[in-house]
Amino acid sequence: MGSAGNLCSVLLLLFLLGLHHSSGFWLLNVVFPPDAKTNHAPSNSTPPLIIVPGNLGNRLEAKIDKPVLVHWLCYKKTDHWFPLWIDLNMLMPIGLDCWIDNMRLVYNSTTRRSSNSPGVQVRVPGFGLTNTIEFLDNNKLSGYFHTMVQNLVNIGYIRNETIRGAPYDWRLAPNENAEYFSKLQGLVEEMYEQHQKPVYLLGHSMGGHYVLYFLNHQPQAWKDKYIRGFISLGVPWGGAVKPLKVLSSGDNDGITMISNIKIREEQRMATTNPWMLPFDKAWPKDHVFISTPTFNYTTQDYQRLFTDIDYEDGWLMWEDTKNLTGDLHAPGVEVWCMYGVGLPTAVTYIYDEEFPNTDPVDFVYADGDDTVDSFSMGLCKHWRDQQEKPVHVTEYRGLTHLDIVYNEKVNEQIQQILEGRSEVPAEVDVRFDPV
C-alpha cells in the first residue's frame, strides 16, 4: 500500500500518544522531542561529528514491482520511492501484511546471504545528512536525534557540514553491509579534509556495534589520523536479552494494535536480531535467558532454541554474525561510554507450555535501562586494560534506553566532550530532574 496522507499522520500521532512510556523504542519524547538548550555561546571551532543511529533509527524507502501479492489490496507496483520505515500504512489492518511483505528479507541458507523480498528495492535515504535520523517520518511526528542535533546547532554546529548522519539498512548485520562501511570511511575522510580536524563518531544502541565493527577493521594509523574519539550511548556490548523474546514470541514495542506473533514474521527476517543475542563469550554459561516448563535455555542452547521455535535459519544467521563484534576487541580510539542504570530490566523470560506462540508469563529482572541490562552495557570498562587510549564511563541513574538521546545532562556532557573537556563524572543521577 502507498502513502495514506494526512489521515494516517493523525492516526500515527494518536497511536504514539497512547503508547506506554516504558516501551523499548516508542516513548513520549519520540512524539514531542524535548527542546534543545543553549548552555554556552556558539563556537566557531567545532570538531566534526558523525552520528550512527541504532536499530530502527533511520528511514528506509522502497520501490516495488511485485510478482505476487500477499493481499489484493496491497500495491503491486510503484513508479516512485515511498516510505518503508516509518510507513504509516502499517497501522492499517491490511497495511501490516503489505508492510511485512515489503520489509522482509529472504535468507538463503546456501549462500548465507539475505536479499529483499521479490520485486522490492530498498534504499537508505539521506546518507551524510541529519534529517532522516532526526525524524523517522516525513511529517516529523517521530523524533529521534532531533533534540541532540539542535542542541549542537545551538552551540555552533552546522547540519550536514560539521554534524552529519550515517544511516544504514539496520535489517542487515555488518557482514552484509560492506558498501556502508566504505561510504562511512569516505565520509570520515571527507570531513577530516574539509575541516582539518579528526572526527568524533557517536553511536546509539546497536549503532555502537556498527561503529565498533568499523573501527576494528581500520588500521591503527588510520584511526590515529582521522578519529578523535568514539561516544557510545546505551550500547549492549555483550548483546541484549530482548532479541530472544523478539525472535521467540515477537515484540510489538507497545503497539497494541499489532500482535506480537504477527510482527514476529518480520522480526525473524532481520539478521541483526540473531547478531544481537547475548554473546556467549560475555555471559555466564549457566545464565537462563528463557525458561519453559520443559527446558531452560542459556547461550549454550541457541541451536536447540532455534529448532524449538521453528526458526532454524536463525541458527545459521547467528553462526554468520556471532564473531562480528562478539570478542569485543578494543576500538583503539578514545572512548566515552555512557548508559542508563537503576531501572528493572528483564534478563530472563518465563513462558508457560504454549511457548513460543504466546507472551511470557513472568520475568526475572536485573539492573539496567529498562531495555538493556547494565552488565552488558558496562563491558566497555574492560577496554581500559586493552588499549592505551582513555576509556571514560558514565552511568546515568534512572535514564531509559531511548531517553539517553534526549536527556539534557547527556547532551551537556556530549557538548563538553566535543569542546575538549575529556574527563566526565562516573555517575549522574537524573531521577529527580524536572520534566
N, C-alpha and C positions, 0 to 999 in steps of 0.2 A: 504494500500500500504506500502511496505517496504522502506528501505533507497534508495535514488536515487544517492548517491555518490557525486562525485566532481561537476557534473553539477548543482545539487541542491545547493551545497555550494556556487557556483558562483552566482546563482540566488538569494540566500538569501543575499549575500553581496551587490549585485546591488540593491536589494529591500530595504535593510536597509538604504543604502546611499541616496535613493530617498525619505525617509520619512520626513515629516515636523518636524522641531526641537521642536515644541510645543506639539507634541503628547504625550499622557499620559505615556506610558511605553517606547516607542522606541525613543531614542534620539541618536544624533551623538556619544555621549560618549559610547553608547552600542556597537557600532562597533569599535570605537577606544578609549578604556578606557585610561584616562589620565595617564601619568607616575606617579608613586609614588615618593615622595620626602623624603629624609632623613633630618630631622631637628635637630637631636641630635645623639650623639654616641649611638650605640646599648647598651641595658640594659640587665643585667642578672637577674633582679628581676621583670620580667613582670607578673602582675596578670592575671590569666586565663580569657578568654573571649569566649562567645558563641554568635554566630550571628543567629538570626531568620529572614529569608527573608520575603519580602512582597508578595502580590498576584502575581502569575505568576513567582515568584522569585527563583525557583529551578527546576531542571529537574524532569520529570516523565518518566517512562518506562512502556511498555506494552508487553504482550504476548497474542495471540489470537487463539481461536478455535471457530469460529462463526457459529451459526446455520443458519443464513441468512445474506445476504449481501445487502447493500444499492445500490451497483453498481457492475456489474460483473467484473470491473477492480480492485476492492478492493481485497486485500489479505484475504483469508478465514482462514488460519491457519499459525502460525509461530512456529518454534521449539526453537526460541531464543527470548530474550528480545530485544526490539528495542525502539528507542527514540519516546516518545509520545509528550513530550514538551521539547525542541522545535523539532517538526517533520517537516523536510524540505519539505515533500510531501504536506503539507497544502498549499504550494504556487502553486501547480499544479491544473488545473481546476477540474478534478475528485477527486484529492487528498483531497480537502477540505471536500467533502462529506464523504470520508472514515475516515478522521481525526475526524470529528464531531461525527461520529458513534462510534469511538473508545474512544473518550474523554468523551462522555456524561455520566451523571449519571441518574439513574432511581429512581425517588422518589415514595415511597409507602405511600399514604395518610392515610392508615390504621395504619401501624406500625410507621409512621413518621420517617422512616429511608431511606437512599439512598444506592444504590448499583451500581456497574459498569454495563456498557452495557452488555447484554447477550453474553457470550463467551469471555469476555475481562477480563484479570487480569491486575491490575495496581500496580506498586510499586514505592517507592521513593528511588532512589539510593543515596548512599553517606552520610547516617546519621553519624554525628560525623566528617565528612571531610569537606574541604572547596571547593573542585574543582567544585561540582555541584551547588554552589551558586556564585562562581567566574565567571564562564561561563555557559551559559544555553544550549550550544550545544557542541558536541564532537570536532568540528572543531575550537572552540574558536573564533567564529565570533560575538557572542552576549555576551558581558561582562557586569557583574552586580557588584559583590563585589570585583572584582579583584584588582582595584586600592587601595581600603581600606585595603584589606588583605596584599598586597605587601608593603604598607606603614608601616604596623605593623611589617611585617617581617624585614623591614629595620632597625627597632629600637630594634630588639632582639626577636620578637615573632617567634614561630616555627609552621608552618602549621600542623594541625592535632594533635598537642600536647598542646601548650599554647593558640592557637586560633583554634576554631572548629566551624563547621556549624551545624545547626539543621534544615534541610529541612523537609517539611511535604507535605501532599496532600492538596494543597491550594484550591481544589474544595470543600472541606468539612469544615463546621463550627466546632468549638471546641466540641460541644456536640456529634459529630460523630467521634471524633479523640482521644478517650481515650488512646489508645495504644501509641500514640505520646507523650502525656504528661507523661506517665510512663517512656518512654525512655528518655525524656528530664530531668526528675528528676534524673534518673540514671546517665546521662551524667554530670549533675552538681555535684553530689556526687562523681563521679569518678574523675573529675578534681580537686575537693577540696582535696580528699585524695592523689592524685598524687602530687599536687603542694603545699599542706598545706597552701592554701590561699583561701579566699572566691572568688566567681566567679562574673564577670560582665556579664550581659545579654544585648544584643543590638538588637533592633527590628526596622525594617523599615516599614512604612506604616501599612498594615494590620498585619504584623508580630508583631507590637507593641501591638495590641489587643490580639494576641496569648500569648505574654509574660504576659500581664495584667491578662488574664484568668488563666494562670498557677500560677502566684503569688497569686491571690485571692483565690486559692484553696490549698495553703500551710499554715501550722501553722506558727505563727509569730516566734516561737522558731527556726523552721527550716530555715526560711528566715534570721534570725539574725546570724545563724551559717554559712550558705552556700552562701548567696548572698551579694556581696559587693555593687552592685548598678545596676541600670537599665538605659541604654542610649536609648532614643527613638528619631527616625528621621522621621519627616513628618507624624506623626500618626493622622488619622482622629478620634480623641477621641469622638466626637459627631456624628460619622457616616459621610458618604460622599454623596454629591448630585449626583455625576456622575453615581453611580449604578442605579439611577432612569432612566436615559437615556439608560443605558445598557440594562435594563430589558424591557423598553418600546419599544424602536426602534432600539436597538443594537448599538454597537460601535466598529468599526474596528481598533481603535487606530492608524489611519493614514495609514492603509494598503489598499491602493486604489484599489488593485485588488480583494479585498474581500468586498462584500456588507454588510452593517450594518445589514440588515434583515437576511441575510444568517448566519452570525456569531451569531446572537441573539439566534439561535436554541441551540447552545452550552452554551451560557452565561446564559440562563434561567435554565440550569440544575445544576448549581453550587449553593450549599446552602450558600456560602459565600457572594453572591451578595445581597440576601434579608437581610442577617445579617448586612451588612454594610450600609443599607439605613439610612438616618438621624434619629437619635434616638429621639423618641417622647418626652422623658423627658429632652432633651437638647435644642431643638429648640423651638422658639416661635410657639405657636399653630396656629397662623394666617399666618405664612410664606408660600407663594405659591411656590412650587417646580416645578410643571408642570402646565402650563396654556394652555387650549384649548378653542376653540370657545364655547364649551358647559359646561365646568367645570374647576374649579381651585382646584388642589389637594395639600393638606397640609399633615402633619404627621397624622392628624385625619381621613384621607380619603384613607388609604392604602388598605383597603378591597375593596372599590369601584374601586380603581385604578387597582388592580389585576383582578377584574372582567371585567373592561372595556378593558383591553389589552389582555383578553382571556388567562390568566395565573393564574388560581385560586390556583394551587399548591403553587405559590409564596406566597400567603397569609398564607398558613399553614407553609411554611418554615420560614416566618417572625415571626409567633407566636412561633415557636420552638426556635428561636435564639434571639429574641428581648431582653431577660433579661440576656444573657450570659455576656455581659460587658456593657449593656445599663445604669446601675446605676453608672458606673464609680467609683466603690469603690477604694479608695487609695491602691496602691500596697504594702505599708508597708516597702519599702526599699528606699534608697536614689535614687532620680530620676534626670536625666538630660534630659530635654525636648527641642528638637531643631527642628525648622521648618522654611520654607521659607515664606516670606511675600512680599507685594508690587507689586504683579502681578495680573491682572484681572482674576478672576476665576468665572466660571458660577455657580450661585446659583438658577437660575430659567430657565427652558427650555420652550420656547413658540412654540406651534405647530399650524398648520392650521387644517382644517376639515378632513384631511387624517390621523390624529393621530389614532393609534400608528405606522402605517406602512410607515412612512416617517421620514425624518430628521427634527429636529427643524428648524423653520424659523427665530428665533431670540433668544436672551439670555438676562438675567439680570445678571450683574457681581457684585462681591464684592471683597474684598481684599483676597489674598491667594497666593498659589504657582503654579498656573495655572491648578491644578488638584483638590486640596482640599482647602477649604476656611480657613482663619486664625481663624475665630470664633471657628470652630470645633477643630482645632489643638491646640488652646490656652486654651482649657478647663482643661488641666493639671495644670494650675495655681491654680485651686480650691483645689488641694491636699495639698497646703501649710497650709490650715486650718484644714485638716483632718488627718494628721499624724505628728508624731514627727520627722521623718527622713526628711532631707532637700529636697526641690524641686527646682532645678535650671532651668531657662528658658532662652533660647537664640533664638531670631528671626533673621533670615538671610535675609536681604532685597535684593530682586532681584534674589533669588535662587529658581529654579523649583523643582518639586516634586521628580524627579529621580536624578537630578544633585546633590542632597544633599549627595548621597553616593560617589560621585566622587570629590566633591569640596575640594580644598586644605585647606581652612580655617576650614572647618568642620573636616577634618581629623587631622589637627593640634590640634583642641580642644579635639577630642576624645583621641589623644595621651596624652595631658596634664591631662585629667581626669584619664586615666589609670596609669599615673605616680604619681597620688595622689594630683594633684592640682585641688581641687573641685570647687573653685569659677570660674565663667565664666561671660563673658560680657552679658548684657541684649540684645544688638543688634549688629550685624555685617553687614556692607554694602559690598556686593560682586558685585555690579553693574558695577564697573569700573576695576575689576580685569582683567589682561591680559589673553587671551585665551591660 
